[in-house]
Amino acid sequence: MSNYKLASKNFILITIANLFMAIAFYFMTPVMSVYMADTFGSTEQQVGIAMFAFTIAAILIRPFAGYLLDGLNRHTVYLVSFILFIVSFWGYPLVGTIGLLVVLRFFHGMTWGSINTSAYTLVIDFIPAERRGLGLGIFGMSMNVAMAISPIIALNIAKATGYMWVFYTAVAVCSVGFILITFLSVAKQRGRLQRLSLSSLLERKTLPIALNATITQIPYGGIISFIALYSRSVSDANFGIFFILMAAGFVSTRVICGWLYDKFGPRNVITGGISAIFVGLIVLGYFASAVGFYSAAVILGAGFGVLSPTFQAMANKYIAPQRRGAANSTYLACFDSGMALGMALFGVLIRLVGYKGTFFVAAGVEIVAMTFFFTITLPYFRKLGSENCGQ
């Protein structure tokens, strides 16, 4: 297996397709709040409800998506998820009330949870096991590139032609990704759906690693939700540039961290990632200037860029192929839960201790994540490795 190429046709197609899907997904990040305010006169609380509906739907659907991926043909599940994801964008021009919009956001969140879980499960099937860290790092860059360019494109489209064309463009871009995945060469699976139960929905082996990822992502959820508001209190700071620099930090570490994980294991990679996030949060809270603001973006991006592919590679290392759907859905549901917790926690903390205090508390969360890694996750991962070698 060591001679297998990483850059196979399947890997290239699914990575490019994921980029187009991610561009459409990140169109909604900057647009949704202003779209709701301008179209429906929505309050911040109503915007928050719509955002939460999307996130909670993605979390709830992931275990069921994993269940289907393990029991049915994975390519078929991916194709259907992709179609439903595209259809969701057509709904935005049609809804006429906030209530219907929240329902649509919930449905869209379900399609996102399913398409994202499907993509990660399939791409792991395409990556040679000994190059999984590097492969996931490269695949994950498609999300980071989209995060950097999509908000600017979406805001310019909205300004030039109106919000409806943002949604129509998302459909067009996402459709290109769908066409690409129809060319994937996936072996026919003769899977069989298990009896629906908690054990069929969740992968127990993945949980300690996934819970560690949950803790590390709490600050990320808060940052992406509130950095735009925080930028208003920082002279000469632009939150659009923050996201571009953060994405640059992601990209700068994705490949190298994947290679380091494949060669040396997770210990130093995770330590470096969590340490970078800790430093970035301290810089963000302590230096209330444009220089500190932008420096923190790069440092935070580098740290978060390290953690995601490394934790996911760990979560899949000792999992049987027929359980990869459950393993990835468990991991990604925990990952999303951390972001959701961050959104809620930051909202409360900002009112109590301000932005500076909130960033410092978030840095403390990363200390908890580091402690969890060395006392629980790493010993558990090594135990799995020794058990696997002994079989």
C-alpha positions in Angstrom: 0.0 0.0 0.0 3.0 2.3 0.5 3.2 2.6 -3.3 -0.4 3.9 -3.7 -0.6 7.5 -5.0 -2.3 10.2 -2.9 -3.1 12.2 -6.0 -5.5 9.7 -7.5 -8.3 10.7 -9.9 -10.9 10.1 -7.1 -8.9 12.2 -4.6 -8.5 15.1 -7.0 -12.1 15.1 -8.1 -13.6 15.0 -4.6 -11.2 17.7 -3.4 -12.1 20.1 -6.2 -15.8 19.3 -5.9 -15.5 20.0 -2.1 -14.0 23.4 -2.9 -17.0 24.4 -5.1 -19.4 23.1 -2.5 -17.5 25.0 0.2 -17.6 28.2 -1.8 -21.4 28.0 -1.9 -21.5 27.2 1.8 -19.3 30.2 2.8 -21.4 32.5 0.6 -23.9 32.4 3.5 -21.5 33.3 6.3 -21.4 37.0 5.7 -24.7 37.4 3.8 -27.2 35.7 6.1 -27.2 38.3 8.9 -27.4 41.3 6.6 -29.9 39.5 4.3 -32.3 38.9 7.3 -31.9 42.4 8.6 -32.5 44.1 5.2 -35.3 41.7 4.0 -37.2 40.9 7.2 -36.0 43.6 9.6 -34.6 40.8 11.8 -33.1 41.5 15.3 -29.8 40.0 16.4 -31.7 37.5 18.4 -33.6 36.3 15.4 -30.4 36.1 13.3 -28.9 34.0 16.1 -31.9 31.6 16.1 -31.5 31.1 12.3 -27.8 30.4 12.7 -28.4 28.0 15.6 -31.0 26.2 13.6 -28.5 25.5 10.9 -25.8 24.3 13.4 -28.1 22.1 15.5 -29.6 20.4 12.4 -26.1 19.6 11.1 -25.2 18.0 14.5 -28.4 16.0 14.7 -28.2 14.6 11.2 -24.5 13.5 11.2 -25.0 10.2 13.1 -27.8 9.2 10.8 -25.7 10.2 7.7 -22.9 8.0 9.1 -25.4 5.1 9.6 -26.5 5.3 5.9 -22.9 5.6 4.7 -22.0 2.4 6.5 -25.1 0.5 5.3 -25.7 1.8 1.8 -23.5 2.8 -1.2 -21.5 5.8 0.0 -21.4 7.3 -3.5 -25.2 7.3 -3.7 -25.6 8.9 -0.3 -23.1 11.6 -1.3 -24.9 12.3 -4.6 -28.3 12.6 -2.9 -26.9 14.8 -0.2 -25.3 17.0 -2.8 -28.6 17.4 -4.7 -30.5 18.3 -1.5 -27.8 20.8 -0.5 -28.2 22.5 -3.9 -32.0 22.5 -3.7 -31.8 24.3 -0.4 -30.3 27.4 -2.0 -33.4 27.7 -4.3 -35.6 28.0 -1.2 -34.1 31.4 0.0 -35.7 33.5 -2.8 -39.1 31.8 -2.1 -39.5 32.2 1.7 -41.5 35.2 2.8 -41.4 35.1 6.6 -38.7 34.7 9.3 -40.4 31.5 10.5 -40.1 29.8 7.1 -36.5 31.0 6.9 -35.6 29.3 10.1 -37.3 26.1 8.9 -35.3 26.4 5.7 -32.0 27.0 7.6 -32.8 23.9 9.6 -33.2 21.8 6.5 -30.1 23.4 4.9 -28.2 22.5 8.0 -29.3 18.9 7.7 -28.1 18.7 4.1 -24.8 20.3 5.1 -24.2 17.8 7.9 -24.9 14.9 5.4 -22.8 16.2 2.5 -19.9 17.0 4.8 -19.9 13.7 6.5 -20.2 11.9 3.2 -17.3 13.8 1.7 -15.0 13.1 4.6 -15.9 9.4 4.7 -15.4 8.9 1.0 -12.1 10.8 0.9 -10.7 8.7 3.7 -11.6 5.7 1.5 -9.5 7.2 -1.3 -6.4 8.1 0.8 -3.7 5.5 1.5 -3.6 4.8 5.3 0.0 5.8 5.8 -0.7 9.2 4.1 -3.9 9.9 5.8 -2.7 13.0 7.7 -1.3 14.6 4.6 -4.3 13.7 2.5 -6.8 15.1 5.0 -4.7 18.2 5.3 -4.8 18.8 1.6 -8.5 18.0 1.4 -9.3 20.3 4.2 -7.5 23.2 2.4 -10.5 23.3 0.0 -12.6 24.5 2.9 -10.0 27.1 3.9 -9.5 28.5 0.4 -13.3 28.8 0.2 -13.4 30.6 3.6 -10.9 33.1 2.3 -12.6 34.0 -1.0 -16.3 33.4 -0.6 -17.3 36.2 1.8 -15.7 38.8 -0.5 -17.4 37.4 -3.6 -20.8 37.0 -1.9 -20.8 40.6 -0.5 -19.8 42.0 -3.9 -22.5 40.1 -5.7 -25.1 41.2 -3.1 -23.9 44.8 -3.5 -24.0 44.8 -7.3 -27.0 42.7 -8.1 -28.9 41.9 -4.8 -29.2 39.0 -2.5 -31.1 36.7 -4.8 -28.1 36.5 -7.1 -26.0 35.3 -4.2 -28.3 32.3 -3.9 -28.4 31.7 -7.7 -24.7 31.9 -7.9 -24.3 29.4 -5.0 -26.6 27.0 -7.0 -24.4 27.4 -10.1 -21.1 27.0 -8.3 -22.3 24.0 -6.3 -23.7 22.3 -9.4 -20.2 22.3 -10.9 -19.1 20.3 -7.8 -22.0 17.9 -8.3 -21.0 17.2 -11.9 -17.4 16.4 -10.8 -18.5 13.8 -8.2 -20.5 11.9 -10.8 -17.2 10.9 -12.3 -15.9 9.3 -9.1 -15.0 5.7 -9.5 -16.3 4.0 -6.4 -16.5 0.3 -6.0 -20.0 -1.1 -5.5 -20.7 -1.7 -1.8 -22.7 -4.6 -0.7 -23.5 -3.0 2.6 -26.4 -3.9 4.9 -28.1 -1.5 7.2 -27.8 -2.5 10.8 -30.6 -2.4 13.3 -30.9 1.3 14.2 -29.4 1.7 17.7 -27.0 4.0 19.6 -24.1 1.7 18.8 -24.9 1.8 15.0 -25.1 5.6 15.1 -21.9 6.4 17.1 -18.4 4.9 17.1 -17.3 4.4 20.6 -13.6 4.2 19.7 -13.7 7.7 18.3 -15.3 9.4 21.3 -12.3 10.4 23.4 -10.6 11.9 20.4 -13.8 13.6 19.2 -14.4 15.1 22.7 -10.9 16.6 22.7 -11.7 18.2 19.4 -15.0 19.5 20.9 -13.0 21.4 23.6 -10.5 22.9 21.1 -13.3 24.2 18.8 -15.1 26.2 21.5 -13.0 29.4 20.9 -13.3 28.9 17.1 -17.2 29.0 17.2 -17.0 32.2 19.3 -14.5 33.8 17.0 -16.3 33.3 13.7 -19.5 34.5 15.3 -18.3 37.7 17.0 -15.1 38.8 15.4 -17.0 41.1 13.0 -18.6 42.9 16.0 -15.3 43.0 17.8 -13.6 44.6 14.8 -15.7 47.7 15.2 -13.9 48.5 18.5 -10.4 48.1 17.0 -9.0 51.0 15.0 -8.4 50.3 11.3 -9.4 46.7 11.7 -11.4 44.9 8.9 -13.0 41.6 9.7 -12.9 40.6 6.0 -9.1 40.8 6.1 -9.1 38.9 9.4 -10.8 35.9 7.7 -8.4 36.0 4.7 -5.4 36.0 7.1 -7.0 33.3 9.2 -7.5 31.2 6.1 -3.8 31.8 5.1 -2.8 30.5 8.5 -5.0 27.4 7.9 -3.4 26.7 4.6 0.2 27.4 5.8 0.0 24.5 8.3 -2.4 22.0 6.7 0.1 20.1 4.6 3.1 20.2 6.8 1.2 19.1 9.9 -0.3 16.2 7.9 3.2 15.1 6.9 4.5 15.4 10.4 1.6 13.4 11.8 2.2 10.6 9.2 5.9 10.5 10.1 6.0 11.1 13.8 2.5 10.7 15.2 0.1 13.2 16.9 1.9 14.3 20.1 3.9 17.2 19.0 1.5 18.2 16.2 -1.4 18.6 18.6 0.8 20.3 21.2 1.9 22.9 18.6 -1.7 23.5 17.4 -3.2 24.0 20.8 -0.3 26.2 21.8 -0.7 28.4 18.8 -4.4 28.9 19.5 -3.6 29.8 23.1 -1.1 32.4 21.9 -3.4 33.8 19.3 -6.2 34.3 21.8 -3.9 36.1 24.2 -2.7 38.4 21.4 -6.3 39.1 20.3 -7.3 40.1 23.8 -4.1 41.9 24.9 -3.3 43.9 21.8 -6.4 45.9 20.8 -4.9 47.3 17.6 -4.9 46.4 13.9 -1.5 44.8 14.2 -2.6 42.6 17.1 -5.9 41.9 15.4 -4.3 40.7 12.1 -1.4 38.9 13.8 -3.8 36.9 15.9 -5.7 35.9 12.8 -2.7 34.2 11.3 -1.7 32.5 14.5 -5.2 31.3 15.2 -5.5 30.0 11.6 -2.3 28.1 11.9 -3.3 26.5 15.2 -6.8 25.5 14.1 -5.4 24.3 10.8 -3.2 21.9 12.6 -5.9 20.4 14.8 -8.7 19.4 12.5 -6.9 17.0 10.1 -4.8 15.6 12.9 -7.7 14.8 15.2 -9.6 13.3 12.3 -6.7 11.2 11.2 -6.4 9.9 14.8 -10.2 9.2 14.9 -10.0 7.0 11.7 -6.7 5.3 12.3 -8.0 2.1 14.0 -11.5 2.0 12.6 -12.7 -0.8 10.3 -13.6 0.5 6.8 -17.3 -0.5 7.3 -17.5 1.7 10.4 -15.9 4.9 8.9 -19.3 6.5 8.4 -20.1 6.2 12.1 -16.5 7.3 13.1 -16.6 10.4 10.9 -20.2 11.3 11.9 -19.2 11.0 15.6 -16.1 13.1 15.1 -17.8 15.8 13.1 -20.9 16.0 15.4 -18.5 16.6 18.3 -16.6 19.1 16.2 -19.8 21.0 15.4 -20.9 20.8 19.0 -17.7 22.6 20.1 -18.4 25.4 17.7 -22.0 25.7 18.9 -20.9 25.8 22.5 -18.5 28.6 21.6 -21.2 30.7 19.9 -23.3 30.4 23.1 -20.5 30.9 25.6 -19.0 33.9 23.9 -22.4 35.6 23.8 -22.8 35.2 27.5 -19.1 36.1 28.4 -19.0 39.2 26.3 -21.8 40.7 28.3 -20.2 39.7 31.5 -16.5 40.4 31.1 -16.2 42.1 27.7 -14.2 41.0 24.6 -10.8 41.1 26.3 -11.9 38.9 29.2 -13.7 36.5 26.8 -10.6 35.9 24.8 -8.6 35.2 27.9 -11.3 32.7 29.2 -11.1 31.1 25.7 -7.4 30.8 26.1 -8.0 29.0 29.4 -10.3 26.6 27.5 -7.3 25.6 25.3 -5.3 24.8 28.5 -8.2 22.4 29.4 -7.9 20.9 25.9 -4.2 20.4 26.3 -4.6 18.7 29.7 -7.4 16.5 28.2 -5.0 15.5 25.4 -2.1 14.4 27.6 -4.2 12.7 30.3 -6.9 11.0 28.3 -6.6 11.2 24.5 -3.0 10.4 23.9 -2.8 7.4 26.4 -6.1 6.1 24.9 -4.8 6.5 21.3 -1.6 4.6 22.2 -3.6 1.9 23.9 -5.7 1.5 20.7 -2.4 1.2 18.7 -1.0 -1.5 21.0 -4.3 -3.5 20.9 -4.3 -3.2 17.1 -0.7 -4.4 16.8 -1.5 -7.3 19.1 -4.4 -8.6 16.9 
